[in-house]
Amino acid sequence: MVNLNKMTTIITFILLIMIAIFRNNVSVLIFSVVMIALMGYTAFRVRTKWNIGFAICLSVILVIWNVYLGVEAYT
């Protein structure tokens, strides 16, 4: 079985490099969707109050950030 922390770190670096190269809202949206999915999987696989709280908090921040970028792009 693949170590979940190692896989998350590798995917995060790949997505951050993609954001740095393309510098657009689509890459940020892809990053957010993947991170929300990984955080949700991690939080509900190993259920502690910190994992669940951390996943919910970061998911809300990423959703707000994507809404902000969407509004900024169309103004």
Biopython code that builds the backbone (N, CA, C, O; Angstrom):
import numpy as np
from Bio.PDB.StructureBuilder import StructureBuilder

atoms = [
    (1, "MET", "N", (0.840, -1.183, 0.000)),
    (1, "MET", "CA", (0.000, 0.000, 0.000)),
    (1, "MET", "C", (0.885, 1.246, 0.000)),
    (1, "MET", "O", (1.919, 1.285, 0.667)),
    (2, "VAL", "N", (0.477, 2.232, -0.734)),
    (2, "VAL", "CA", (1.241, 3.466, -0.860)),
    (2, "VAL", "C", (1.060, 4.302, 0.403)),
    (2, "VAL", "O", (-0.039, 4.385, 0.951)),
    (3, "ASN", "N", (2.148, 4.919, 0.859)),
    (3, "ASN", "CA", (2.073, 5.806, 2.011)),
    (3, "ASN", "C", (1.284, 7.049, 1.616)),
    (3, "ASN", "O", (1.645, 7.751, 0.671)),
    (4, "LEU", "N", (0.202, 7.313, 2.348)),
    (4, "LEU", "CA", (-0.708, 8.404, 1.990)),
    (4, "LEU", "C", (-0.040, 9.767, 2.097)),
    (4, "LEU", "O", (-0.283, 10.638, 1.263)),
    (5, "ASN", "N", (0.791, 9.962, 3.103)),
    (5, "ASN", "CA", (1.470, 11.257, 3.253)),
    (5, "ASN", "C", (2.438, 11.517, 2.113)),
    (5, "ASN", "O", (2.528, 12.640, 1.618)),
    (6, "LYS", "N", (3.162, 10.488, 1.691)),
    (6, "LYS", "CA", (4.101, 10.647, 0.580)),
    (6, "LYS", "C", (3.357, 10.962, -0.716)),
    (6, "LYS", "O", (3.785, 11.818, -1.491)),
    (7, "MET", "N", (2.237, 10.266, -0.948)),
    (7, "MET", "CA", (1.457, 10.500, -2.155)),
    (7, "MET", "C", (0.874, 11.916, -2.155)),
    (7, "MET", "O", (0.887, 12.593, -3.183)),
    (8, "THR", "N", (0.368, 12.357, -1.014)),
    (8, "THR", "CA", (-0.189, 13.709, -0.914)),
    (8, "THR", "C", (0.874, 14.763, -1.182)),
    (8, "THR", "O", (0.614, 15.751, -1.868)),
    (9, "THR", "N", (2.061, 14.557, -0.645)),
    (9, "THR", "CA", (3.158, 15.510, -0.859)),
    (9, "THR", "C", (3.555, 15.579, -2.326)),
    (9, "THR", "O", (3.761, 16.668, -2.861)),
    (10, "ILE", "N", (3.663, 14.445, -2.970)),
    (10, "ILE", "CA", (4.037, 14.415, -4.387)),
    (10, "ILE", "C", (2.977, 15.108, -5.242)),
    (10, "ILE", "O", (3.309, 15.909, -6.116)),
    (11, "ILE", "N", (1.706, 14.803, -4.994)),
    (11, "ILE", "CA", (0.629, 15.434, -5.771)),
    (11, "ILE", "C", (0.593, 16.935, -5.524)),
    (11, "ILE", "O", (0.359, 17.712, -6.450)),
    (12, "THR", "N", (0.823, 17.349, -4.280)),
    (12, "THR", "CA", (0.835, 18.781, -3.968)),
    (12, "THR", "C", (1.942, 19.498, -4.719)),
    (12, "THR", "O", (1.711, 20.570, -5.278)),
    (13, "PHE", "N", (3.152, 18.923, -4.743)),
    (13, "PHE", "CA", (4.245, 19.553, -5.473)),
    (13, "PHE", "C", (3.961, 19.619, -6.970)),
    (13, "PHE", "O", (4.259, 20.627, -7.611)),
    (14, "ILE", "N", (3.394, 18.570, -7.525)),
    (14, "ILE", "CA", (3.056, 18.584, -8.954)),
    (14, "ILE", "C", (2.038, 19.681, -9.252)),
    (14, "ILE", "O", (2.180, 20.419, -10.227)),
    (15, "LEU", "N", (1.013, 19.786, -8.412)),
    (15, "LEU", "CA", (-0.015, 20.795, -8.647)),
    (15, "LEU", "C", (0.507, 22.207, -8.426)),
    (15, "LEU", "O", (0.114, 23.126, -9.146)),
    (16, "LEU", "N", (1.387, 22.400, -7.444)),
    (16, "LEU", "CA", (1.967, 23.726, -7.235)),
    (16, "LEU", "C", (2.869, 24.132, -8.402)),
    (16, "LEU", "O", (2.898, 25.301, -8.788)),
    (17, "ILE", "N", (3.596, 23.179, -8.957)),
    (17, "ILE", "CA", (4.412, 23.465, -10.148)),
    (17, "ILE", "C", (3.504, 23.838, -11.318)),
    (17, "ILE", "O", (3.812, 24.749, -12.087)),
    (18, "MET", "N", (2.374, 23.120, -11.446)),
    (18, "MET", "CA", (1.422, 23.430, -12.510)),
    (18, "MET", "C", (0.863, 24.845, -12.340)),
    (18, "MET", "O", (0.709, 25.570, -13.322)),
    (19, "ILE", "N", (0.558, 25.240, -11.099)),
    (19, "ILE", "CA", (0.069, 26.598, -10.845)),
    (19, "ILE", "C", (1.140, 27.622, -11.206)),
    (19, "ILE", "O", (0.836, 28.655, -11.802)),
    (20, "ALA", "N", (2.404, 27.337, -10.846)),
    (20, "ALA", "CA", (3.492, 28.274, -11.134)),
    (20, "ALA", "C", (3.727, 28.414, -12.635)),
    (20, "ALA", "O", (4.054, 29.502, -13.110)),
    (21, "ILE", "N", (3.564, 27.336, -13.379)),
    (21, "ILE", "CA", (3.816, 27.385, -14.827)),
    (21, "ILE", "C", (2.662, 28.056, -15.564)),
    (21, "ILE", "O", (2.885, 28.959, -16.371)),
    (22, "PHE", "N", (1.418, 27.619, -15.293)),
    (22, "PHE", "CA", (0.286, 28.100, -16.077)),
    (22, "PHE", "C", (-0.294, 29.407, -15.552)),
    (22, "PHE", "O", (-0.798, 30.207, -16.339)),
    (23, "ARG", "N", (-0.236, 29.642, -14.258)),
    (23, "ARG", "CA", (-0.697, 30.889, -13.632)),
    (23, "ARG", "C", (-2.100, 31.293, -14.072)),
    (23, "ARG", "O", (-2.324, 32.426, -14.499)),
    (24, "ASN", "N", (-3.030, 30.367, -13.966)),
    (24, "ASN", "CA", (-4.416, 30.711, -14.282)),
    (24, "ASN", "C", (-5.362, 30.062, -13.272)),
    (24, "ASN", "O", (-4.950, 29.257, -12.437)),
    (25, "ASN", "N", (-6.618, 30.426, -13.371)),
    (25, "ASN", "CA", (-7.603, 29.953, -12.399)),
    (25, "ASN", "C", (-7.917, 28.475, -12.546)),
    (25, "ASN", "O", (-8.315, 27.831, -11.575)),
    (26, "VAL", "N", (-7.747, 27.921, -13.744)),
    (26, "VAL", "CA", (-8.057, 26.506, -13.949)),
    (26, "VAL", "C", (-7.092, 25.630, -13.151)),
    (26, "VAL", "O", (-7.506, 24.636, -12.553)),
    (27, "SER", "N", (-5.817, 25.990, -13.141)),
    (27, "SER", "CA", (-4.857, 25.193, -12.374)),
    (27, "SER", "C", (-5.124, 25.287, -10.879)),
    (27, "SER", "O", (-4.940, 24.307, -10.157)),
    (28, "VAL", "N", (-5.555, 26.451, -10.404)),
    (28, "VAL", "CA", (-5.904, 26.598, -8.989)),
    (28, "VAL", "C", (-7.151, 25.776, -8.672)),
    (28, "VAL", "O", (-7.234, 25.165, -7.606)),
    (29, "LEU", "N", (-8.110, 25.754, -9.577)),
    (29, "LEU", "CA", (-9.319, 24.957, -9.370)),
    (29, "LEU", "C", (-8.985, 23.463, -9.315)),
    (29, "LEU", "O", (-9.499, 22.745, -8.457)),
    (30, "ILE", "N", (-8.138, 23.000, -10.215)),
    (30, "ILE", "CA", (-7.731, 21.594, -10.211)),
    (30, "ILE", "C", (-7.010, 21.262, -8.907)),
    (30, "ILE", "O", (-7.270, 20.228, -8.291)),
    (31, "PHE", "N", (-6.107, 22.140, -8.494)),
    (31, "PHE", "CA", (-5.400, 21.942, -7.226)),
    (31, "PHE", "C", (-6.388, 21.838, -6.066)),
    (31, "PHE", "O", (-6.254, 20.961, -5.213)),
    (32, "SER", "N", (-7.364, 22.715, -6.033)),
    (32, "SER", "CA", (-8.324, 22.726, -4.938)),
    (32, "SER", "C", (-9.170, 21.456, -4.913)),
    (32, "SER", "O", (-9.398, 20.880, -3.850)),
    (33, "VAL", "N", (-9.627, 21.026, -6.068)),
    (33, "VAL", "CA", (-10.453, 19.819, -6.125)),
    (33, "VAL", "C", (-9.666, 18.603, -5.652)),
    (33, "VAL", "O", (-10.173, 17.794, -4.874)),
    (34, "VAL", "N", (-8.430, 18.474, -6.120)),
    (34, "VAL", "CA", (-7.611, 17.338, -5.707)),
    (34, "VAL", "C", (-7.306, 17.392, -4.214)),
    (34, "VAL", "O", (-7.375, 16.366, -3.536)),
    (35, "MET", "N", (-6.972, 18.565, -3.694)),
    (35, "MET", "CA", (-6.656, 18.679, -2.269)),
    (35, "MET", "C", (-7.880, 18.414, -1.400)),
    (35, "MET", "O", (-7.759, 17.775, -0.354)),
    (36, "ILE", "N", (-9.055, 18.889, -1.806)),
    (36, "ILE", "CA", (-10.272, 18.618, -1.046)),
    (36, "ILE", "C", (-10.554, 17.115, -1.040)),
    (36, "ILE", "O", (-10.937, 16.560, -0.009)),
    (37, "ALA", "N", (-10.369, 16.463, -2.171)),
    (37, "ALA", "CA", (-10.590, 15.015, -2.225)),
    (37, "ALA", "C", (-9.604, 14.264, -1.331)),
    (37, "ALA", "O", (-9.998, 13.361, -0.593)),
    (38, "LEU", "N", (-8.325, 14.634, -1.395)),
    (38, "LEU", "CA", (-7.326, 13.969, -0.549)),
    (38, "LEU", "C", (-7.569, 14.234, 0.932)),
    (38, "LEU", "O", (-7.436, 13.329, 1.756)),
    (39, "MET", "N", (-7.926, 15.470, 1.274)),
    (39, "MET", "CA", (-8.191, 15.783, 2.684)),
    (39, "MET", "C", (-9.423, 15.033, 3.179)),
    (39, "MET", "O", (-9.435, 14.530, 4.302)),
    (40, "GLY", "N", (-10.441, 14.959, 2.360)),
    (40, "GLY", "CA", (-11.639, 14.221, 2.754)),
    (40, "GLY", "C", (-11.361, 12.745, 2.944)),
    (40, "GLY", "O", (-11.837, 12.136, 3.902)),
    (41, "TYR", "N", (-10.593, 12.167, 2.033)),
    (41, "TYR", "CA", (-10.239, 10.755, 2.151)),
    (41, "TYR", "C", (-9.424, 10.504, 3.417)),
    (41, "TYR", "O", (-9.681, 9.546, 4.146)),
    (42, "THR", "N", (-8.448, 11.361, 3.673)),
    (42, "THR", "CA", (-7.606, 11.208, 4.856)),
    (42, "THR", "C", (-8.415, 11.402, 6.137)),
    (42, "THR", "O", (-8.255, 10.651, 7.098)),
    (43, "ALA", "N", (-9.279, 12.409, 6.143)),
    (43, "ALA", "CA", (-10.037, 12.728, 7.354)),
    (43, "ALA", "C", (-10.997, 11.613, 7.732)),
    (43, "ALA", "O", (-11.172, 11.324, 8.916)),
    (44, "PHE", "N", (-11.611, 10.992, 6.759)),
    (44, "PHE", "CA", (-12.597, 9.976, 7.081)),
    (44, "PHE", "C", (-12.010, 8.564, 7.107)),
    (44, "PHE", "O", (-12.689, 7.619, 7.510)),
    (45, "ARG", "N", (-10.769, 8.416, 6.685)),
    (45, "ARG", "CA", (-10.101, 7.120, 6.834)),
    (45, "ARG", "C", (-9.533, 7.000, 8.241)),
    (45, "ARG", "O", (-9.669, 5.957, 8.882)),
    (46, "VAL", "N", (-8.901, 8.057, 8.719)),
    (46, "VAL", "CA", (-8.368, 8.106, 10.078)),
    (46, "VAL", "C", (-9.166, 9.174, 10.817)),
    (46, "VAL", "O", (-8.812, 10.353, 10.783)),
    (47, "ARG", "N", (-10.228, 8.768, 11.477)),
    (47, "ARG", "CA", (-11.164, 9.733, 12.070)),
    (47, "ARG", "C", (-10.685, 10.217, 13.434)),
    (47, "ARG", "O", (-10.823, 9.535, 14.450)),
    (48, "THR", "N", (-10.126, 11.400, 13.417)),
    (48, "THR", "CA", (-9.859, 12.114, 14.661)),
    (48, "THR", "C", (-10.496, 13.486, 14.512)),
    (48, "THR", "O", (-10.753, 13.940, 13.397)),
    (49, "LYS", "N", (-10.749, 14.143, 15.632)),
    (49, "LYS", "CA", (-11.391, 15.452, 15.528)),
    (49, "LYS", "C", (-10.498, 16.453, 14.822)),
    (49, "LYS", "O", (-10.995, 17.373, 14.171)),
    (50, "TRP", "N", (-9.178, 16.289, 14.940)),
    (50, "TRP", "CA", (-8.259, 17.221, 14.271)),
    (50, "TRP", "C", (-8.246, 17.007, 12.769)),
    (50, "TRP", "O", (-8.235, 17.977, 12.011)),
    (51, "ASN", "N", (-8.247, 15.761, 12.322)),
    (51, "ASN", "CA", (-8.261, 15.493, 10.879)),
    (51, "ASN", "C", (-9.538, 16.007, 10.233)),
    (51, "ASN", "O", (-9.493, 16.631, 9.173)),
    (52, "ILE", "N", (-10.668, 15.749, 10.863)),
    (52, "ILE", "CA", (-11.946, 16.179, 10.293)),
    (52, "ILE", "C", (-12.059, 17.699, 10.322)),
    (52, "ILE", "O", (-12.479, 18.309, 9.339)),
    (53, "GLY", "N", (-11.690, 18.310, 11.433)),
    (53, "GLY", "CA", (-11.736, 19.775, 11.529)),
    (53, "GLY", "C", (-10.805, 20.453, 10.543)),
    (53, "GLY", "O", (-11.167, 21.452, 9.920)),
    (54, "PHE", "N", (-9.590, 19.903, 10.402)),
    (54, "PHE", "CA", (-8.614, 20.452, 9.469)),
    (54, "PHE", "C", (-9.113, 20.337, 8.032)),
    (54, "PHE", "O", (-8.974, 21.279, 7.252)),
    (55, "ALA", "N", (-9.689, 19.197, 7.678)),
    (55, "ALA", "CA", (-10.200, 19.002, 6.319)),
    (55, "ALA", "C", (-11.349, 19.955, 6.027)),
    (55, "ALA", "O", (-11.403, 20.537, 4.944)),
    (56, "ILE", "N", (-12.263, 20.123, 6.966)),
    (56, "ILE", "CA", (-13.393, 21.027, 6.753)),
    (56, "ILE", "C", (-12.914, 22.469, 6.635)),
    (56, "ILE", "O", (-13.360, 23.205, 5.754)),
    (57, "CYS", "N", (-12.010, 22.871, 7.518)),
    (57, "CYS", "CA", (-11.497, 24.246, 7.507)),
    (57, "CYS", "C", (-10.779, 24.558, 6.191)),
    (57, "CYS", "O", (-11.052, 25.587, 5.573)),
    (58, "LEU", "N", (-9.876, 23.693, 5.760)),
    (58, "LEU", "CA", (-9.151, 23.939, 4.515)),
    (58, "LEU", "C", (-10.057, 23.856, 3.294)),
    (58, "LEU", "O", (-9.854, 24.581, 2.320)),
    (59, "SER", "N", (-11.051, 22.980, 3.337)),
    (59, "SER", "CA", (-11.995, 22.907, 2.217)),
    (59, "SER", "C", (-12.779, 24.205, 2.076)),
    (59, "SER", "O", (-12.981, 24.694, 0.965)),
    (60, "VAL", "N", (-13.216, 24.760, 3.193)),
    (60, "VAL", "CA", (-13.950, 26.033, 3.149)),
    (60, "VAL", "C", (-13.047, 27.147, 2.617)),
    (60, "VAL", "O", (-13.481, 27.968, 1.809)),
    (61, "ILE", "N", (-11.800, 27.174, 3.070)),
    (61, "ILE", "CA", (-10.864, 28.200, 2.588)),
    (61, "ILE", "C", (-10.642, 28.061, 1.084)),
    (61, "ILE", "O", (-10.632, 29.063, 0.369)),
    (62, "LEU", "N", (-10.465, 26.835, 0.596)),
    (62, "LEU", "CA", (-10.243, 26.632, -0.839)),
    (62, "LEU", "C", (-11.477, 26.998, -1.654)),
    (62, "LEU", "O", (-11.351, 27.560, -2.742)),
    (63, "VAL", "N", (-12.658, 26.693, -1.151)),
    (63, "VAL", "CA", (-13.879, 27.063, -1.872)),
    (63, "VAL", "C", (-14.020, 28.584, -1.934)),
    (63, "VAL", "O", (-14.338, 29.133, -2.989)),
    (64, "ILE", "N", (-13.787, 29.262, -0.820)),
    (64, "ILE", "CA", (-13.861, 30.728, -0.808)),
    (64, "ILE", "C", (-12.830, 31.335, -1.755)),
    (64, "ILE", "O", (-13.124, 32.298, -2.464)),
    (65, "TRP", "N", (-11.615, 30.770, -1.767)),
    (65, "TRP", "CA", (-10.565, 31.266, -2.654)),
    (65, "TRP", "C", (-10.960, 31.101, -4.123)),
    (65, "TRP", "O", (-10.717, 31.995, -4.934)),
    (66, "ASN", "N", (-11.571, 29.955, -4.470)),
    (66, "ASN", "CA", (-11.995, 29.742, -5.852)),
    (66, "ASN", "C", (-13.124, 30.683, -6.244)),
    (66, "ASN", "O", (-13.158, 31.171, -7.374)),
    (67, "VAL", "N", (-14.042, 30.942, -5.332)),
    (67, "VAL", "CA", (-15.107, 31.899, -5.619)),
    (67, "VAL", "C", (-14.520, 33.290, -5.832)),
    (67, "VAL", "O", (-14.926, 34.005, -6.748)),
    (68, "TYR", "N", (-13.569, 33.671, -4.989)),
    (68, "TYR", "CA", (-12.907, 34.969, -5.142)),
    (68, "TYR", "C", (-12.205, 35.076, -6.496)),
    (68, "TYR", "O", (-12.320, 36.098, -7.172)),
    (69, "LEU", "N", (-11.482, 34.031, -6.895)),
    (69, "LEU", "CA", (-10.800, 34.066, -8.192)),
    (69, "LEU", "C", (-11.793, 34.128, -9.341)),
    (69, "LEU", "O", (-11.543, 34.801, -10.341)),
    (70, "GLY", "N", (-12.918, 33.432, -9.209)),
    (70, "GLY", "CA", (-13.938, 33.476, -10.247)),
    (70, "GLY", "C", (-14.547, 34.855, -10.385)),
    (70, "GLY", "O", (-14.765, 35.334, -11.498)),
    (71, "VAL", "N", (-14.823, 35.498, -9.260)),
    (71, "VAL", "CA", (-15.389, 36.860, -9.292)),
    (71, "VAL", "C", (-14.365, 37.836, -9.850)),
    (71, "VAL", "O", (-14.703, 38.713, -10.645)),
    (72, "GLU", "N", (-13.109, 37.682, -9.432)),
    (72, "GLU", "CA", (-12.052, 38.579, -9.908)),
    (72, "GLU", "C", (-11.820, 38.433, -11.405)),
    (72, "GLU", "O", (-11.516, 39.415, -12.082)),
    (73, "ALA", "N", (-11.958, 37.221, -11.930)),
    (73, "ALA", "CA", (-11.718, 36.976, -13.351)),
    (73, "ALA", "C", (-12.772, 37.637, -14.226)),
    (73, "ALA", "O", (-12.484, 38.016, -15.361)),
    (74, "TYR", "N", (-13.986, 37.778, -13.714)),
    (74, "TYR", "CA", (-15.070, 38.315, -14.531)),
    (74, "TYR", "C", (-15.403, 39.759, -14.210)),
    (74, "TYR", "O", (-16.442, 40.261, -14.641)),
    (75, "THR", "N", (-14.535, 40.446, -13.455)),
    (75, "THR", "CA", (-14.795, 41.862, -13.193)),
    (75, "THR", "C", (-13.788, 42.729, -13.897)),
    (75, "THR", "O", (-13.848, 43.954, -13.792)),
]
sb = StructureBuilder()
sb.init_structure("model")
sb.init_model(0)
sb.init_chain("A")
sb.init_seg("    ")
for serial, (resi, resn, name, xyz) in enumerate(atoms, 1):
    if name == "N":
        sb.init_residue(resn, " ", resi, " ")
    sb.init_atom(name, np.array(xyz, "f"), 0.0, 1.0, " ", f" {name:<3s}", serial, name[0])
structure = sb.get_structure()
